[in-house]
């Protein structure tokens, strides 16, 4: 029992095995307690070696799970990460960005998690460490539903591994009831590679419009070869057929679909301009 803040993964796994509740920035962890008591057995992962920071390796990029949104927003990264950096600047206010972490955003598994759409366009794998060693899972398979993630007993999310996205550029647009400090009504991220004035390939992901953020594979296929100056008319209603938005206090399901149709076009155009 107690507050654990180890710097060795072995000690962290031992604390986790004792039933400790994992905390990083705490920006989701504390509000989720509501009026209930705070657990007395807590594991803070922010000092663990390799859990914070962004590094380049031969295969791409590694982002530690305890890397904050401020770290990401300020990082010197290529244009392919522009969508993720834009999202980082819209995760709550500056205090939240200074404390909130990439790994916490993913493990919290909210359908409206700002990090998910831009990360999905970067096609990363999640590095998990547990009592039986390490394993990697595609991010698209890691978040399985609202507040549900593929974390086995005794495991910690250590990092994301992002393959080199090449000469592409990212975009991100978020719709809320106001500009800042708001939960998304809908959001769209895009990653686009342009050659000779035409889209060579594109990835598009939508958040807050289905139980988990998801890529629009049919749209991605149809965007190949489209001239950059013709992108405004490239999005059709059938491209959004796999989305299943709900109605809530932030907006009706119909409003979300109408908004996404517009946001998708804007995000693709934003990314194409960067490319």
VENCOR-V685998 format. One record per pair of residues at least 12 apart in sequence whose C-alpha atoms are under 7 Angstrom apart, sorted by the first residue. I is the first residue (numbers start at 1). J is the second residue. D is the distance in whole Angstrom. If there is no record, write none. Layout:
i: {I/I}
j: {J/J}
d: {D/D}
//
This chain:
i: {1/1/2/2/2/3/3/3/4/4/4/5/5/5/5/6/6/7/7/7/8/8/9/13/13/13/15/16/17/20/20/20/21/21/21/22/22/22/23/23/23/24/24/24/24/24/24/25/25/25/26/27/27/46/50/51/51/51/51/51/51/52/52/52/52/53/59/59/60/60/60/61/61/61/61/62/62/62/62/63/63/63/64/64/64/65/65/65/65/65/65/65/66/66/66/67/67/68/68/68/68/68/68/69/69/69/69/69/69/70/70/70/72/72/73/73/73/79/79/79/79/80/80/80/80/80/81/81/82/82/82/83/83/83/83/83/84/84/84/86/87/87/87/90/91/92/92/92/93/103/107/108/109/109/109/109/109/110/110/111/111/111/111/111/111/111/112/112/112/112/116/117/117/117/117/117/117/118/118/118/120/120/120/121/121/121/121/121/122/122/123/124/124/124/124/124/124/125/125/125/125/125/125/126/126/126/126/126/127/127/127/127/128/128/128/128/129/129/129/129/130/130/130/131/143/145/145/146/146/167/168/168/168/168/169/169/169/169/169/169/169/170/170/170/170/171/171/171/171/171/171/171/172/172/172/172/173/173/173/173/173/174/174/174/175/184/185/185/185/185/186/186/186/186/186/187/187/187/188/188/188/188/188/188/189/189/189/189/190/190/190/190/190/190/191/191/191/192/192/192/193/194/194/197/197/198/198/198/198/199/199/199/199/199/199/200/200/201/202/202/203/204/204/209/209/209/209/209/210/210/210/216/218/219/228/231/232/235}
j: {40/41/40/41/42/41/42/43/42/43/44/43/44/45/47/47/48/47/48/49/48/49/48/130/131/154/43/154/154/41/42/43/41/42/43/42/43/44/43/44/45/44/45/46/66/101/104/99/100/101/100/96/100/66/64/64/65/66/67/158/159/64/65/66/67/67/163/164/162/163/164/161/162/163/164/159/160/161/162/159/160/161/158/159/160/101/102/103/157/158/159/160/101/102/103/101/102/97/98/99/100/101/102/88/97/98/100/101/102/88/97/98/85/88/85/88/89/168/169/170/274/165/168/169/170/191/169/170/169/170/171/118/170/171/172/189/115/118/119/172/114/115/172/180/114/180/181/182/181/157/149/147/143/146/147/148/149/146/147/146/207/208/210/211/212/213/183/184/207/208/213/188/189/205/206/207/213/172/189/190/139/140/205/190/191/203/204/205/162/165/162/138/139/160/161/162/163/137/138/139/160/161/162/138/139/159/160/161/157/158/159/160/155/156/157/158/155/156/157/158/154/155/156/154/212/211/212/211/212/193/191/192/193/275/191/192/193/271/272/274/275/190/191/192/271/189/190/191/267/268/270/271/188/189/190/267/187/188/189/263/267/186/187/188/187/208/208/250/251/256/207/208/209/256/260/206/207/208/205/206/207/263/264/267/204/205/206/267/203/204/205/267/268/271/203/204/271/271/272/275/275/272/275/227/228/225/226/227/228/223/224/225/226/227/228/224/225/224/220/223/220/216/220/243/244/245/246/256/243/244/245/239/239/239/272/269/265/265}
d: {7/5/6/5/6/6/5/6/6/5/6/6/5/6/7/6/6/5/4/6/6/7/6/7/7/7/7/6/6/5/5/6/6/5/6/6/5/6/6/5/7/6/6/6/7/7/7/5/5/6/7/7/6/6/6/4/5/5/7/6/7/4/6/5/4/5/6/6/6/4/4/6/5/6/7/7/6/5/6/5/5/7/6/4/6/7/6/4/6/5/5/7/5/6/6/5/6/6/6/6/6/4/6/5/5/6/6/6/7/7/5/5/6/7/5/6/6/7/5/6/7/6/5/4/5/7/7/6/7/5/6/6/4/4/5/6/7/5/7/6/6/6/6/7/7/7/5/7/6/7/6/6/6/6/4/6/7/6/6/6/6/5/7/6/5/6/7/6/6/4/6/6/5/5/6/6/6/7/5/7/7/7/7/6/6/5/6/6/6/7/7/6/6/6/5/4/7/5/4/5/6/5/7/6/6/6/5/6/6/6/5/6/6/6/5/6/5/5/6/7/5/4/6/6/7/6/6/6/7/6/7/5/4/5/6/6/7/5/7/5/5/6/4/6/5/6/5/6/5/7/5/4/6/4/6/6/6/6/7/7/6/6/4/7/6/7/6/6/7/7/6/5/6/6/7/6/5/7/6/5/6/6/6/6/6/5/7/6/6/4/6/6/5/6/5/7/6/6/6/7/6/7/6/6/6/5/5/4/5/6/5/5/6/6/7/5/6/5/5/7/6/6/7/6/6/4/7/7/6/5/5/7/6/5/7/7/6/7}
//
